[in-house]
Amino acid sequence: MKRQDWLKCVKLARSSDFEPIPYLELRAFDGCALDNKRRTVTMREVASLILGHCATFGGTWLHNEEEPLEALSKRFDLVG
């Protein structure tokens, strides 16, 4: 995934009308921190992953959580 695509996913995750995929249904990312396999994912899946890791119940955003996810995103192949 390119940086431009990553930024689009972050923007989508932060938009108020975004309907994320429930976190426990994000099967495309299973084990992605443990192996070096490439993952074929959609923009909605990546945005849902970002939202699940960076949004807090208090309505704030954990910017420091974006960095590790962006590093993982280099192994994502975006489709659709």
C-alpha positions in Angstrom: 0.0 0.0 0.0 1.3 3.4 -0.9 1.4 6.3 1.5 -1.3 8.1 -0.5 -3.6 5.1 -0.1 -2.8 5.0 3.6 -3.8 8.6 4.1 -7.1 8.0 2.2 -7.8 5.1 4.6 -7.1 7.3 7.7 -9.4 10.0 6.3 -12.1 7.4 5.7 -11.7 6.0 9.2 -12.1 9.5 10.7 -15.1 10.5 8.7 -18.4 10.7 10.6 -20.4 8.7 8.1 -18.0 5.7 7.9 -19.6 2.4 8.8 -16.7 0.1 10.0 -16.6 -3.6 9.7 -16.9 -5.0 13.3 -13.4 -5.5 14.7 -13.8 -9.3 15.3 -14.9 -9.8 11.7 -11.6 -8.4 10.3 -10.2 -11.8 9.3 -7.9 -10.5 6.6 -5.4 -9.2 9.2 -5.1 -12.4 11.3 -1.5 -12.9 12.2 -0.2 -9.9 10.1 2.1 -8.8 12.9 3.6 -12.2 13.2 4.4 -13.1 9.6 5.6 -11.3 6.5 2.8 -12.5 4.1 1.2 -9.9 1.9 -2.5 -9.3 2.5 -5.1 -8.4 -0.1 -7.5 -6.0 1.5 -10.0 -3.3 0.7 -9.9 0.3 1.8 -12.9 -0.3 4.1 -11.0 -3.1 5.9 -8.0 -1.0 6.4 -10.1 2.0 7.6 -11.9 -0.4 10.0 -8.5 -1.6 11.4 -7.3 1.9 11.9 -10.5 2.9 13.6 -10.4 -0.1 15.9 -6.8 0.7 17.0 -6.8 4.5 17.1 -10.3 5.6 18.2 -11.0 5.8 21.9 -14.3 5.5 23.8 -13.9 9.2 24.8 -13.9 10.3 21.2 -10.2 11.1 21.0 -7.7 9.7 18.6 -4.5 7.9 19.4 -2.0 9.2 16.8 0.9 7.1 18.1 -1.1 4.0 17.2 -1.1 5.0 13.5 2.7 4.5 13.1 2.8 0.7 13.7 -0.2 0.2 11.5 1.3 2.2 8.7 4.4 0.1 8.9 2.3 -3.0 8.6 0.4 -1.5 5.7 3.5 -1.8 3.5 2.5 -5.4 3.1 -1.1 -4.8 2.2 -2.2 -4.9 -1.4 -5.3 -2.7 -1.9 -8.1 -3.9 -4.1 -11.4 -2.3 -4.9 
